[in-house]
Amino acid sequence: MQILSKETKFAHLGKPGTIFSKGFQRRLDILKTLVVFQDKKILDVGTGLGVWLHKFAEMTDPANVYGLEYDPELAVEAKKRLSIPENILIGGAEQMPFADNFFDIVFSNEVLEHVQDDRKAVQEMLRVLKPGGVVIAFTPNRGWPFEQHGMFLNGKYIWGNIPLLPWMPRYIRQKFSPHVKNYSNADIKRLFAGLPGEFIYHKHVFSGFDGLARKLGFLGRRLQKFFHFMEKTPLHFFGISHLIVVKKFKQ
């Protein structure tokens, strides 16, 4: 754990991925079994440095790949990395600068927990989505026993995995982690309740555990396989993140 200033930016906006890690690739491999990306128009909400955009551009026309980023500094860096930089726009998820019914896929990787109004954000995701298109979102699962976004204590930000904080009563968790949300299954259902879409997939995924495999060698790889096997059992309930796919109703 690290003790940092309470003004540390990533404490409030999230820490973007700098490379397309093996863990990200594993998530993409799962998504490929659920969703067709080929020739689709795709929006990455909270694109950060744009590491997901490169992968999406390999599966569709690069002109069909768009990013939306709240942090202007990150958006500038992402523009440098994308072949069509004008497709990266600056803005919040609650008010997207896109027309209605524009995208086939709206993607969000660990972003909903950081926005100020998550309900408004998912409303916007569905608004810019074509009928029959899908919202794909990964977001923290309250069943996972570690708060992966750190916490605030005595005016300082403590960066690291905080054990058992997600399992505390909500008012206690929010006292120490007011900067981020996590979600129970019921929270996810409420988030989308009454909106023009239906769940076609909702389960939980575990971390890639790449660091564990590197550090512990054979034992780490066995633990990695064990946790990933758990995704195929009811114990997926304890996964680190929800994976949800919501299909917009056809009009």
C-alpha positions in Angstrom: 0.0 0.0 0.0 1.1 3.6 -0.6 0.0 6.7 1.3 -0.6 9.5 -1.2 -2.2 13.0 -1.2 -6.0 13.1 -1.0 -5.8 15.2 -4.2 -4.2 12.3 -6.2 -6.1 12.5 -9.5 -6.4 8.7 -10.2 -8.0 8.3 -6.8 -11.0 10.2 -8.1 -11.0 9.4 -11.9 -9.5 5.9 -11.9 -6.1 4.7 -13.0 -6.0 3.9 -16.7 -4.4 0.9 -18.2 -1.1 1.7 -20.0 -0.9 -1.5 -22.0 -3.2 -4.1 -23.2 -2.4 -6.7 -20.6 -3.0 -10.4 -20.5 -5.8 -9.7 -18.2 -7.4 -7.4 -20.7 -6.9 -9.9 -23.5 -8.6 -12.5 -21.4 -11.6 -10.2 -21.0 -11.7 -9.6 -24.7 -11.5 -13.4 -25.4 -14.6 -13.8 -23.2 -16.4 -11.0 -25.0 -15.7 -12.6 -28.4 -17.8 -15.6 -27.3 -20.7 -13.3 -26.5 -20.6 -10.4 -29.0 -19.7 -10.0 -32.7 -17.3 -7.0 -33.1 -16.6 -7.4 -36.8 -17.8 -4.4 -38.9 -19.4 -2.8 -35.8 -19.4 0.9 -34.8 -17.9 0.9 -31.3 -17.7 3.5 -28.5 -15.3 3.0 -25.6 -16.6 5.1 -22.7 -13.8 6.3 -20.4 -11.2 5.3 -22.9 -8.2 6.5 -20.9 -5.1 6.1 -23.0 -7.0 4.2 -25.7 -5.5 0.7 -25.2 -8.9 -1.0 -25.9 -9.4 1.1 -29.0 -6.4 -0.5 -30.7 -7.9 -3.9 -30.2 -11.3 -2.9 -31.4 -9.7 -1.3 -34.5 -8.3 -4.7 -35.4 -11.8 -6.2 -35.5 -13.6 -3.4 -37.4 -12.9 -0.5 -39.6 -10.7 1.9 -37.6 -13.1 4.7 -38.7 -15.8 2.9 -36.7 -13.9 3.1 -33.4 -14.6 6.1 -31.1 -13.5 7.0 -27.6 -14.9 9.3 -24.9 -12.6 10.5 -22.1 -13.4 12.8 -19.2 -9.8 13.7 -18.4 -8.5 16.1 -21.1 -4.8 15.1 -20.4 -5.6 11.5 -21.1 -7.6 12.3 -24.2 -4.6 14.2 -25.6 -2.4 11.2 -25.1 -5.0 8.8 -26.5 -5.2 10.9 -29.6 -1.5 10.5 -30.2 -1.9 6.7 -30.3 -5.0 6.4 -32.5 -4.9 6.5 -36.3 -8.0 8.6 -36.4 -7.5 11.0 -33.4 -10.6 13.0 -34.2 -12.7 10.0 -33.1 -11.6 10.6 -29.5 -13.9 13.2 -27.8 -13.7 14.8 -24.4 -16.7 14.6 -22.2 -18.5 12.9 -19.4 -20.5 9.7 -19.6 -23.6 11.5 -18.3 -23.9 13.7 -21.4 -22.3 12.2 -24.4 -21.6 14.3 -27.5 -23.1 11.7 -29.9 -26.3 11.4 -31.8 -29.1 9.0 -30.9 -28.9 5.4 -32.3 -25.3 5.9 -33.5 -23.3 2.9 -32.2 -23.6 -0.9 -32.5 -21.6 -1.5 -29.3 -21.0 0.8 -26.3 -18.2 -0.5 -24.1 -17.2 0.4 -20.6 -14.3 -1.2 -18.7 -14.3 -0.3 -15.0 -15.7 3.2 -15.5 -19.3 3.2 -14.1 -18.0 3.1 -10.6 -16.2 6.5 -11.1 -19.0 8.6 -12.7 -21.0 11.0 -10.6 -24.4 9.7 -11.9 -24.2 6.1 -13.0 -27.9 5.9 -13.8 -27.6 8.9 -16.2 -24.5 7.3 -17.7 -26.3 4.0 -18.6 -29.3 6.0 -19.9 -26.8 7.8 -22.2 -25.2 4.5 -23.3 -28.5 3.2 -24.4 -29.5 6.5 -26.1 -26.5 6.5 -28.4 -26.9 2.8 -29.1 -28.7 1.5 -32.2 -31.8 -0.7 -31.6 -30.5 -4.2 -31.2 -27.0 -3.0 -30.2 -25.4 -3.9 -26.9 -23.9 -2.2 -23.9 -20.9 -4.1 -22.5 -19.7 -3.2 -19.0 -17.2 -4.4 -16.5 -17.6 -2.8 -13.1 -16.6 -3.8 -9.5 -18.5 -6.6 -7.8 -19.4 -6.2 -4.1 -18.8 -9.9 -3.6 -15.1 -9.5 -4.1 -13.5 -9.0 -0.6 -11.0 -6.3 -1.5 -11.6 -2.7 -2.3 -9.2 -2.3 -5.3 -9.4 1.5 -5.4 -7.9 2.2 -2.1 -9.5 4.4 0.6 -9.2 7.8 2.4 -8.1 7.9 6.0 -7.1 10.9 8.1 -6.9 13.2 5.1 -4.7 10.9 3.1 -5.3 8.6 0.2 -4.2 5.0 0.8 -3.6 3.3 -2.6 -3.8 -0.5 -2.5 -6.3 -3.4 -2.1 -8.2 -2.9 1.2 -9.4 -6.2 2.6 -13.1 -6.7 3.5 -14.1 -3.1 2.9 -16.6 -4.0 0.2 -18.4 -6.4 2.6 -18.9 -3.6 5.2 -22.3 -2.0 5.6 -22.7 0.6 2.8 -22.5 3.6 5.1 -19.1 2.4 6.5 -17.7 1.6 3.1 -18.7 5.0 1.7 -17.1 6.8 4.6 -13.7 5.3 3.6 -14.3 5.1 -0.1 -16.6 8.0 -1.1 -14.6 8.3 -4.4 -15.8 5.0 -6.0 -18.8 2.7 -6.1 -19.2 -1.1 -6.2 -22.2 -3.1 -7.0 -24.2 -6.1 -5.8 -26.3 -8.0 -8.3 -29.4 -6.2 -7.1 -27.6 -2.8 -7.6 -26.9 -3.7 -11.2 -30.5 -4.7 -11.9 -31.7 -1.4 -10.3 -29.3 0.5 -12.4 -30.9 -0.6 -15.6 -34.4 -1.1 -14.4 -37.1 0.6 -16.6 -34.6 1.4 -19.4 -35.1 0.2 -23.0 -32.8 -2.8 -22.8 -32.6 -6.4 -21.5 -29.8 -8.4 -19.9 -28.5 -11.1 -22.3 -25.5 -11.9 -20.0 -24.6 -11.1 -16.4 -21.9 -13.0 -14.5 -18.7 -12.2 -12.6 -15.1 -12.5 -13.7 -12.0 -12.9 -11.6 -8.8 -11.0 -12.1 -6.3 -12.2 -14.7 -3.8 -12.9 -11.8 -0.9 -12.4 -14.1 1.2 -10.9 -11.3 0.5 -13.9 -9.1 1.5 -16.3 -11.8 4.8 -14.4 -12.4 5.7 -14.2 -8.7 4.8 -17.7 -7.6 5.7 -19.7 -10.8 4.0 -23.1 -11.0 2.0 -22.5 -7.8 0.8 -19.1 -9.1 -0.3 -20.6 -12.4 -2.3 -23.3 -10.6 -4.0 -20.7 -8.4 -4.7 -18.7 -11.5 -6.3 -21.7 -13.2 -8.3 -22.4 -10.1 -9.8 -18.9 -9.9 -10.6 -18.9 -13.6 -12.3 -22.3 -13.2 -14.5 -20.8 -10.5 -16.1 -18.6 -13.1 -17.8 -21.7 -14.4 -19.3 -22.5 -11.0 -21.7 -20.6 -8.7 -18.6 -19.3 -7.0 -18.3 -16.7 -9.8 -20.4 -14.7 -7.3 -17.0 -13.7 -5.6 -15.4 -12.5 -8.9 -13.7 -9.1 -8.9 -16.0 -7.6 -11.5 -19.5 -7.8 -13.0 -19.6 -8.5 -16.7 -22.9 -7.4 -18.1 -24.2 -7.3 -21.7 -27.5 -5.4 -22.2 -29.2 -5.4 -25.6 -31.3 -2.4 -26.5 -34.8 -3.1 -27.5 -35.6 -3.0 -31.2 -38.1 -0.3 -32.0 
